[in-house]
Amino acid sequence: METYANNNGNSSVGRYQIGGTYIVVEFKADKYSGPMYYRYTYELVGQNVIEEMKRLARHGSGLSSYINTKPPVPWTTKGTSLESV
């Protein structure tokens, strides 16, 4: 996984992994739980959304805000480790 640059300094995104038709986003641990991993795919949200998420991840800014837009971007799988998604 690549470390998210977090250029604005206030993102809940910690790391990400980019694949051909998907992106996995790791949200940082907080005082209540460990990190959570979410897989987003072309199949569920479409190529344009995933490609924009990849661009934002590489840019290091705006990914968390984009995911949390109204309505939020739905995820395909969610887990407590990279292997579980």
N, C-alpha and C positions, 0 to 999 in steps of 0.2 A: 504494500500500500504506500501511496505517496502522502507526505505530510501536507495538509492544507495550509497555505501561506497566511491566511487570516490577516490580510492587509489592513482591515479596519480595526482589528484587535478585540472584537466582541462576538465572534462567531462561536456557535456550539459545535461546528464541524471540526473534527480533529484530523481525520485522514480520509482518503478516497482511493478507489481502485477503478480504473477504466478498462472496459472490455469492448469488443466490437459492437455489441448491441445492448450494452448495459453500463451502469455505474453503481458501485457500492459506496455508500457514504457511512463513515463512522462518526456518530455523535459522541462528544466527550462525556466522560463519567461526571456525575454530580454527587452531592452528599447523600443521595438516596439510592443510587444504583451505579453499576459499572457502565462502560461504554456500550452503546447499542449500534448495530449494523443494519442498514437498510439497503436492499437491492431494488433498483428501478430499471425497467426494461422497455425496449421498443414496443414489445407486444402489449404491455399494459398502458403506457402513456404516449407512445408514438415516438418516431425518430426525431422530430424537431425538438421535442421537450428534452429528450436524452442528450442530444447534441448540444443544446444550450446549457444543460447541467455540466457537461464535460468542459465546455468553454469556461464557465464560471469557476469550476474547480481548478482548472489550469491557471486562471487569472488570479485566484486567491481572494476573491471578493464577490459577495452577492449570492453565494450558493444557498445558504440557510434561508435567506429572505425569499429566494425564488421557490424553494421547496415549500415554504409556509405561506405562499400566496393563497388568496381565496378563489376557488377551493384549493386546499393543499394538494400537492402532487402525491398521488397514491403510490405506495410501494408494493412490490411483488412479494418479497419475503422480508422478515425481520428476525434478528437473533442477537444473542449475546457474544457471538464470536464470528469472525470472518468465515470460518468453515461452516457455520450453521445457515448462511445465506447463500 
